[in-house]
Amino acid sequence: MSKKVVGYENSYNIIMKSHLFDKPDINNMTNMYLIKGDIVDLVRSQNKFYEINYTTKKNKIIKKWLHCSAIDACISD
């Protein structure tokens, strides 16, 4: 079950420290990461990854990819 944030249609809590990716592929990991409790907005999904928007404390929007395990939303094949 995913950790959906009540009141925000596409917003989810990160459940563990999770690296961000430039593309929806495990080989495209960046040095950037989010931590447990951060909130992301989901844009779309592809290959067990979600394209996300994350707003920093300084109101900067980061657009990257996040593995589905970061929000406990992986669907078994």
C-alpha positions in Angstrom: 0.0 0.0 0.0 1.4 3.4 -1.0 1.8 6.2 1.5 -0.5 8.7 -0.2 -0.8 12.2 1.4 -4.4 12.9 2.2 -5.8 16.0 0.4 -3.3 15.9 -2.5 -4.4 13.8 -5.5 -1.0 12.9 -6.8 1.2 13.6 -3.8 3.1 10.8 -2.0 5.4 10.5 1.0 8.9 9.0 0.4 9.2 6.0 2.7 13.0 5.6 2.7 16.1 7.4 1.5 15.9 7.2 -2.3 18.1 8.3 -5.1 16.7 10.2 -8.1 17.3 9.2 -11.7 17.7 11.3 -14.9 15.9 8.6 -16.9 13.6 5.7 -15.9 16.5 3.3 -15.9 18.5 2.0 -13.0 21.7 2.9 -14.8 20.9 6.6 -14.8 21.1 7.3 -11.0 22.1 10.8 -9.9 23.8 11.9 -6.7 20.6 13.6 -5.7 18.2 11.8 -3.2 15.1 12.3 -1.2 14.6 11.2 2.4 11.8 9.6 4.3 8.9 12.1 4.7 9.7 14.2 1.7 6.6 14.7 -0.5 6.6 14.3 -4.3 4.0 14.8 -7.0 3.7 12.0 -9.5 3.6 13.0 -13.1 3.7 9.6 -15.0 5.1 6.1 -14.7 7.4 4.0 -16.9 9.5 0.9 -16.2 8.8 0.8 -12.4 9.8 4.4 -12.2 7.8 7.6 -11.6 8.6 10.9 -13.1 8.2 13.3 -10.1 8.2 16.9 -9.2 9.7 17.8 -5.9 9.5 21.3 -4.4 12.5 22.2 -2.2 12.3 24.4 0.9 13.5 27.2 -1.3 10.6 26.6 -3.7 12.8 25.2 -6.5 11.1 22.4 -8.5 13.2 19.3 -9.2 11.9 17.1 -12.0 13.5 13.7 -12.0 12.6 10.0 -11.9 12.1 7.9 -8.8 11.9 4.1 -8.4 8.5 2.8 -7.3 10.0 1.3 -4.1 10.6 4.8 -2.7 6.8 5.2 -2.3 5.9 1.6 -1.9 4.0 1.6 -5.2 5.7 -1.2 -7.2 3.2 -3.5 -9.0 4.3 -7.2 -9.3 4.7 -8.4 -12.8 
